[in-house]
Amino acid sequence: MRTLTKMQKDQQGMALLISLVFLLLLTLIGISSMQNATLQEKMAGSVTLRNQSFQLAEMNLRIGESAVQLATYTLAVCGSTTQCAPPAESSAVTGAGLNSTSGVNWIAAGGGFYGVQNIGTTLTAINVPSNTSATLYRVTAVGIVGNNIRSVVESVYAKY
């Protein structure tokens, strides 16, 4: 039969070993929690930037629509199906100016750009007397935040 002192000598260091294992487990849980918190912070930042770019695009869209609303605003009808199509360069436009392919003149406004296309006239407009023609303008707006966060919105504006 073992004596108490013999059992104490056999178990010396076991408490240290068990506490080190628990400390290792707690450290791993802490590291995992920190990585999760960092990931969530990055995702929240990304959502914020995406929302800001969308709001800028909406603002630029309203600026473009306001320009079209002016009684003095005129723009030639687009000359081909390529020029009447939605501008493909809206996903890559980086500066103001005329795009030779689409014929859209991009105008810088508040953190982005807008471009207007005259896509023709129509006789069947909503909420207007019959046989009243309306000129249709496509307004495309781009909002850019940072280096690569971009939102593109578009509307068709009928001017009577």
trRosetta pair geometry for C-beta under 8 A, 3 or more apart (Angstrom, degrees):
i j d omega theta_ij theta_ji phi_ij phi_ji
2 6 4.6 -129 -167 84 95 127
2 7 5.3 105 131 -53 131 91
2 10 8.0 -32 -161 -6 150 138
3 6 4.7 96 55 4 76 104
3 7 7.3 -146 94 -4 40 87
4 7 5.9 -56 -149 37 33 109
4 8 6.3 34 153 -20 66 107
5 8 5.5 -50 -146 35 34 114
5 9 6.4 36 154 -21 64 103
6 9 5.8 -54 -152 34 31 111
6 10 6.6 31 150 -20 63 105
7 10 5.7 -53 -148 35 34 112
7 11 6.3 14 159 -5 66 112
8 11 6.2 -69 -145 47 28 99
8 12 6.7 53 153 -52 63 90
9 12 5.8 -27 -153 -9 34 118
11 14 4.9 -57 -167 14 72 131
11 15 7.7 61 154 -24 95 86
13 16 5.2 -54 -156 38 50 117
13 17 6.2 52 149 -23 76 103
14 17 5.6 -54 -147 36 34 112
14 18 6.3 30 156 -16 67 106
15 18 5.9 -54 -144 40 30 108
15 19 6.2 28 157 -17 64 110
16 19 5.9 -58 -144 39 27 108
16 20 6.3 29 155 -21 63 107
17 20 5.8 -55 -149 34 29 111
17 21 6.6 30 153 -19 63 104
18 21 5.7 -52 -151 33 33 112
18 22 6.6 31 152 -15 65 105
19 22 5.7 -52 -147 39 35 111
19 23 6.2 39 152 -22 65 106
20 23 5.5 -51 -144 37 32 115
20 24 6.4 38 153 -22 64 103
21 24 5.7 -52 -151 33 31 114
21 25 6.6 32 151 -17 63 104
22 25 5.6 -53 -149 36 35 112
22 26 6.3 33 154 -17 67 105
23 26 5.7 -53 -146 38 31 111
23 27 6.3 36 153 -22 64 105
24 27 5.6 -53 -148 34 30 114
24 28 6.5 30 154 -18 63 105
25 28 5.8 -55 -150 36 31 111
25 29 6.5 30 153 -17 65 106
26 29 5.7 -54 -147 38 33 112
26 30 6.3 36 153 -21 65 106
27 30 5.6 -55 -148 36 31 113
27 31 6.4 30 155 -19 65 105
28 31 5.8 -51 -144 35 31 110
28 32 6.3 32 155 -18 63 107
29 32 5.8 -56 -148 38 30 113
29 33 6.4 31 153 -20 64 107
30 33 5.7 -55 -148 36 30 112
30 34 6.4 30 154 -19 64 105
31 34 5.7 -55 -149 35 32 111
31 35 6.5 31 153 -18 65 105
32 35 5.8 -54 -148 36 31 110
32 36 6.4 32 153 -19 64 107
33 36 5.7 -55 -148 37 31 113
33 37 6.3 32 154 -19 66 106
34 37 5.7 -53 -146 36 32 111
34 38 6.3 33 154 -20 64 106
35 38 5.7 -53 -147 36 32 113
35 39 6.4 33 154 -19 64 106
36 39 5.8 -54 -148 36 30 112
36 40 6.4 29 154 -17 64 107
37 40 5.8 -55 -147 38 31 111
37 41 6.4 34 153 -22 64 105
38 41 5.7 -53 -149 34 31 113
38 42 6.6 31 153 -18 64 104
39 42 5.8 -54 -151 35 32 111
39 43 6.4 31 152 -18 65 106
40 43 5.7 -53 -147 37 34 111
40 44 6.3 35 154 -19 66 105
41 44 5.8 -53 -147 36 31 111
41 45 6.4 33 153 -19 63 106
42 45 5.7 -55 -149 37 31 113
42 46 6.4 34 152 -21 64 105
43 46 5.6 -53 -149 34 33 114
43 47 6.5 34 153 -18 65 103
44 47 5.8 -51 -149 35 33 111
44 48 6.4 37 151 -21 63 105
45 48 5.5 -54 -150 34 33 115
45 49 6.4 30 154 -16 66 104
46 49 5.9 -54 -147 37 31 108
46 50 6.3 31 154 -18 65 107
47 50 5.7 -55 -146 38 31 112
47 51 6.3 32 155 -20 64 107
48 51 5.8 -56 -149 36 28 111
48 52 6.4 29 153 -20 64 106
49 52 5.6 -52 -147 35 33 113
49 53 6.4 31 155 -18 66 103
49 145 5.1 -171 -165 105 83 135
49 146 6.1 -9 -151 -4 132 129
49 149 4.5 -111 147 -106 113 173
50 53 5.9 -54 -148 36 31 108
50 54 6.5 32 152 -19 64 106
50 149 6.1 -123 -83 -161 53 118
50 151 7.1 105 -167 -62 65 114
51 54 5.7 -54 -148 36 32 112
51 55 6.3 32 154 -19 65 106
52 55 5.7 -55 -148 37 31 111
52 56 6.4 32 153 -19 65 105
52 143 7.6 -160 128 151 58 127
52 145 4.7 82 99 -82 114 155
52 149 7.6 54 69 118 97 138
53 56 5.6 -52 -148 37 34 113
53 57 6.4 36 152 -20 65 104
53 112 7.9 113 -156 -75 72 129
53 143 4.4 150 -177 110 59 104
53 144 6.3 15 -131 -117 104 14
53 145 4.3 -116 -68 3 89 107
53 149 4.8 -150 -43 134 144 96
53 150 5.9 -148 -172 -124 142 16
53 151 4.2 141 126 -4 97 102
54 57 5.6 -53 -148 36 32 112
54 58 6.4 35 152 -19 65 104
54 143 6.3 -176 -76 58 8 145
54 151 4.3 172 -85 -115 56 175
54 153 7.5 86 -152 -44 70 121
55 58 5.6 -51 -147 36 33 113
55 59 6.4 36 152 -21 64 104
55 143 6.9 144 69 -152 43 166
56 59 5.6 -52 -148 35 33 113
56 60 6.3 31 154 -16 65 105
56 110 6.5 -160 -150 124 87 94
56 111 4.3 -85 -144 99 135 123
56 112 5.0 131 143 -18 111 127
56 143 3.0 135 86 -144 95 117
56 144 7.1 -92 103 30 148 37
56 145 6.7 160 3 -53 144 93
56 151 7.2 132 61 48 86 111
57 60 5.7 -55 -146 39 31 110
57 61 6.3 38 151 -25 64 104
57 112 6.1 -136 -87 179 57 176
57 141 4.9 136 -169 115 68 100
57 142 6.0 -41 -112 -159 96 15
57 143 3.3 -101 -42 -9 71 107
57 151 4.2 -113 -14 97 145 102
57 152 6.4 -151 -138 -106 142 16
57 153 4.6 124 142 7 117 106
58 61 5.5 -51 -149 31 32 116
58 62 6.6 30 154 -17 64 102
58 141 7.4 142 -76 94 12 144
58 143 7.3 -10 8 -42 56 140
58 153 6.1 35 -79 29 58 163
59 62 5.9 -55 -153 35 32 109
59 63 6.5 34 148 -20 65 104
59 109 7.8 -154 120 128 91 107
59 110 5.6 -73 119 99 129 143
59 111 7.8 52 68 52 131 108
59 112 7.9 127 70 36 94 122
59 141 7.9 -176 71 172 46 148
59 143 7.3 89 38 -93 91 120
60 63 5.4 -49 -147 35 37 115
60 64 6.4 38 153 -19 66 103
60 109 5.0 138 -124 83 88 114
60 110 6.2 -159 -75 64 82 98
60 111 7.7 -125 -52 72 114 73
60 112 4.7 -89 -47 83 152 117
60 113 6.6 59 -165 81 149 17
60 114 4.5 -179 162 -53 99 106
60 141 3.8 157 99 -159 102 119
60 142 6.8 -44 84 51 159 39
60 143 6.1 -175 7 -71 124 80
61 64 5.7 -55 -150 37 31 111
61 65 6.3 29 152 -17 65 106
61 114 6.6 162 -87 -111 35 125
61 139 5.9 115 -150 123 71 117
61 141 3.8 -120 -64 5 70 147
61 153 5.2 -54 -59 93 141 116
61 154 7.6 -154 -116 -100 120 16
61 155 6.0 95 -172 2 119 115
62 65 5.6 -51 -143 39 33 111
62 66 6.2 39 154 -23 64 104
63 66 5.7 -53 -149 34 30 114
63 67 6.7 33 150 -22 62 102
63 109 4.8 -171 97 171 160 156
63 110 7.0 158 -35 18 152 119
63 114 6.1 179 80 1 99 151
63 141 7.7 118 47 -112 91 131
64 67 5.7 -51 -152 31 34 112
64 68 6.6 30 152 -16 65 104
64 107 7.6 148 -96 55 90 120
64 109 7.6 -161 -50 23 78 157
64 114 3.7 -138 -62 160 123 147
64 115 7.5 -12 -122 43 140 16
64 116 5.8 173 -169 -66 109 99
64 139 4.1 149 120 -159 129 122
64 140 7.8 -118 168 49 177 31
64 141 5.8 -150 0 -71 135 105
65 68 5.6 -54 -149 37 36 111
65 69 6.4 44 150 -29 66 104
65 139 5.5 -116 -66 5 71 172
65 155 6.6 -8 -75 75 121 137
65 157 5.4 163 -129 -83 89 144
66 69 5.5 -48 -149 26 33 118
66 70 7.6 50 152 -35 58 88
67 70 6.3 -38 -170 3 37 113
67 73 6.1 122 151 -104 67 138
67 107 8.0 69 -42 61 171 162
67 116 7.1 -127 90 -43 120 147
68 73 5.4 -170 -139 123 33 162
68 116 6.0 169 -73 -131 110 143
68 137 4.9 -166 -138 78 144 164
68 139 6.5 -110 -21 -68 140 122
68 157 5.2 107 101 91 152 152
68 159 6.3 -133 156 -59 99 132
69 73 7.3 80 56 9 25 142
69 157 7.8 -94 -62 177 74 142
69 159 7.3 -169 -109 -108 42 109
70 73 4.4 108 68 -29 92 102
73 159 7.9 -121 78 -122 116 166
75 116 6.0 -139 -65 113 170 115
75 117 7.7 -162 137 -156 141 20
75 118 4.4 173 99 -36 101 118
75 137 7.1 87 49 -115 136 113
76 79 7.7 9 132 -51 116 89
76 118 6.3 -171 100 43 26 138
77 118 4.8 -98 -100 110 45 112
77 119 7.5 76 -149 -149 80 7
77 120 5.6 62 -141 -84 121 59
78 83 3.9 -173 -170 119 107 102
78 84 4.2 165 87 -73 141 71
78 103 6.0 144 -132 78 89 145
78 117 5.4 10 -55 -170 125 104
78 118 6.2 176 -23 70 73 66
78 119 6.2 -2 14 -102 119 53
78 120 7.9 -69 35 -39 86 80
79 83 5.4 41 46 45 69 151
79 103 7.0 151 23 -80 96 164
80 83 4.8 90 51 13 75 100
80 84 6.9 -146 96 -3 37 91
81 84 5.6 -59 -138 43 34 107
81 85 6.3 48 156 -38 65 99
82 85 5.9 -45 -151 16 29 115
82 101 6.8 -91 156 170 123 76
82 102 7.0 -126 147 -108 82 50
83 102 6.0 127 -123 -174 57 43
83 103 4.1 22 -137 17 115 134
83 117 7.2 174 158 -141 74 122
84 117 6.7 148 -130 162 44 135
84 119 5.3 103 -151 -129 94 86
84 120 7.6 14 -128 -20 129 105
85 88 7.4 14 114 -37 117 90
85 102 7.4 -103 70 -128 83 95
86 90 7.3 -55 160 3 93 136
86 138 6.9 -129 -101 168 69 150
86 140 6.6 124 -156 -85 85 136
86 154 6.4 -31 -130 -113 120 163
87 90 4.9 106 92 -37 98 97
87 93 8.0 25 133 -46 129 128
87 99 6.8 104 -151 59 123 153
87 102 4.2 67 -120 -168 89 167
87 104 4.7 -32 -85 -8 143 152
87 115 6.0 20 -6 81 158 147
87 117 7.4 173 -41 -41 101 130
87 140 5.6 -152 31 49 111 166
88 91 7.3 -45 171 20 53 100
88 101 7.6 -49 46 112 108 133
88 102 6.8 -174 25 -68 74 124
89 92 5.5 -79 -161 58 64 91
89 93 5.1 84 138 -61 95 88
89 99 5.3 -171 36 -128 156 156
89 101 7.1 126 -33 60 123 121
89 102 6.2 -132 13 -4 109 134
89 104 7.6 -164 53 51 114 125
90 93 5.9 -23 -123 -2 31 116
90 115 7.5 -129 -90 29 99 125
90 140 5.3 -93 -96 160 141 133
90 142 5.6 -171 -167 -68 83 117
90 152 4.8 96 142 -133 119 137
91 150 7.1 127 -150 108 54 141
91 152 6.4 -68 -79 -33 64 148
93 99 7.5 -81 -102 -64 109 130
93 106 5.5 174 -167 -105 144 162
93 113 5.7 -91 120 54 134 152
93 142 5.9 167 61 13 117 167
95 106 7.3 117 108 92 40 132
95 108 7.5 -30 -165 -70 51 113
95 113 7.9 108 157 -73 11 140
96 106 5.2 -150 -135 105 48 87
96 107 5.8 36 -136 -133 112 24
96 108 4.1 -77 -55 -30 125 94
96 113 6.2 -179 -87 -117 70 114
97 105 7.2 -87 159 -150 22 65
97 106 6.0 1 47 52 42 95
98 103 7.5 -22 -167 -155 95 35
98 104 7.5 169 -146 91 54 37
98 105 4.9 -26 -93 -102 75 75
98 106 7.6 -175 -81 16 22 71
99 102 4.8 21 97 42 123 95
99 103 7.0 -47 80 4 77 14
99 104 5.2 11 37 55 111 81
99 105 7.8 -158 13 -81 69 29
99 106 6.7 62 -25 -19 101 105
99 115 7.9 -15 12 -118 116 156
100 103 7.5 22 -163 -74 23 49
102 115 7.9 55 111 148 131 155
102 117 7.8 -81 160 -83 100 128
103 117 7.4 90 91 -115 100 100
104 115 3.8 42 176 177 118 142
104 116 7.5 150 -144 50 88 30
104 117 6.1 -57 -95 -65 93 97
104 140 7.2 -26 -144 45 153 125
105 115 6.3 158 70 -133 40 90
105 116 7.6 -20 56 43 86 76
106 113 4.5 7 -177 179 106 135
106 114 7.3 153 -151 75 63 23
106 115 4.8 -47 -93 -69 60 107
107 113 6.4 144 69 -158 38 76
107 114 5.7 -26 59 63 92 74
107 115 6.9 150 9 -84 76 52
108 112 7.7 171 -148 101 57 27
108 113 5.7 -44 -97 -98 46 79
109 112 6.6 -26 71 74 70 69
109 113 6.7 114 25 -121 77 28
109 114 5.7 -12 27 6 130 103
111 143 6.2 25 116 -150 101 77
111 144 6.4 -157 164 58 73 68
111 145 7.1 17 180 -79 123 67
112 141 6.5 69 122 175 132 82
112 142 4.7 -164 -173 98 110 64
112 143 4.3 -77 -62 -105 151 39
112 144 5.2 147 -98 8 81 79
113 141 7.2 -179 94 -150 47 54
113 142 4.9 9 53 50 85 106
114 139 6.2 -2 -175 -175 114 91
114 140 6.7 162 -155 85 62 48
114 141 4.3 -19 -102 -102 92 80
114 142 7.3 -174 -78 19 45 67
115 139 7.6 164 84 -153 42 49
115 140 5.1 -11 59 60 90 97
115 141 8.0 -179 22 -78 59 42
116 137 5.5 -11 -167 -176 103 114
116 138 7.1 153 -157 79 49 52
116 139 5.4 -15 -103 -102 79 71
116 140 7.8 -175 -80 22 32 70
117 137 6.8 153 76 -160 45 61
117 138 4.5 -5 56 53 101 101
117 140 7.6 32 -2 -4 103 106
118 135 6.5 -29 -150 177 99 111
118 136 7.5 120 -164 82 52 54
118 137 5.8 -33 -100 -102 55 77
119 136 4.9 -50 66 99 95 105
119 137 7.0 152 12 -113 84 21
119 138 5.3 61 -27 -17 126 104
119 156 7.4 -53 37 -134 138 107
120 135 7.4 -149 128 -145 24 63
120 136 6.0 3 68 44 60 104
121 133 4.8 18 175 178 123 116
121 134 6.5 160 -153 79 74 36
121 135 5.2 -42 -94 -95 82 58
121 136 6.9 166 -104 3 27 81
122 125 6.0 127 95 -60 105 80
122 133 6.7 158 78 -151 33 70
122 134 5.7 -20 58 58 84 87
122 136 6.1 46 -5 -32 109 118
122 158 7.6 -62 46 -125 115 114
123 131 6.3 -17 -162 -126 110 38
123 132 7.4 134 -153 67 61 33
123 133 5.5 -40 -93 -95 62 75
125 128 4.6 17 90 28 113 129
125 132 6.3 -72 41 91 121 94
125 133 7.6 117 -18 -161 121 22
125 134 4.1 86 -77 -4 143 135
125 158 5.6 142 -135 -178 120 150
125 160 7.0 176 110 -86 172 103
126 158 8.0 144 35 27 82 164
128 132 4.4 -110 144 72 120 138
128 134 6.8 153 8 -51 164 118
128 160 6.1 179 -115 -103 146 140
129 132 5.0 93 69 -26 77 125
132 160 6.3 7 158 -145 117 113
133 160 7.8 148 92 -136 45 66
134 158 4.1 14 160 -174 139 103
134 159 6.3 145 -167 64 80 35
134 160 5.1 -43 -105 -85 88 68
135 158 7.3 145 72 -157 40 53
135 159 4.8 -25 62 62 94 96
136 156 5.7 -6 -169 -178 104 105
136 157 7.3 146 -156 75 52 45
136 158 5.7 -24 -98 -99 70 68
136 159 7.9 179 -82 18 22 75
137 156 7.1 157 79 -159 42 55
137 157 4.6 -20 63 61 98 97
137 158 7.9 -177 21 -78 73 22
137 159 6.4 36 -6 -9 113 113
138 154 6.5 -6 -174 -171 94 107
138 155 7.6 169 -152 87 52 38
138 156 5.4 -28 -97 -101 67 74
138 157 7.9 172 -88 17 17 75
139 154 6.9 162 85 -154 53 56
139 155 5.2 -7 57 59 100 85
139 156 7.7 173 17 -93 73 24
139 157 5.8 38 -11 -10 115 117
140 152 6.8 -5 -174 -170 95 98
140 153 7.7 168 -153 89 51 41
140 154 4.8 -13 -105 -105 72 93
141 152 7.2 162 85 -152 48 52
141 153 5.3 -13 61 63 97 86
141 154 7.3 179 20 -82 68 44
142 150 6.2 -13 -169 -166 98 104
142 151 7.2 159 -154 82 50 48
142 152 5.3 -15 -101 -101 76 77
143 150 6.9 158 82 -153 53 52
143 151 4.7 -2 54 55 102 96
143 152 8.0 -163 22 -73 68 34
143 153 7.8 24 -4 5 104 102
144 149 7.0 130 -160 81 51 61
144 150 5.2 -10 -102 -102 74 84
145 149 4.4 -32 67 80 89 118
145 150 7.8 -173 25 -74 64 41
146 149 5.0 60 46 16 110 105
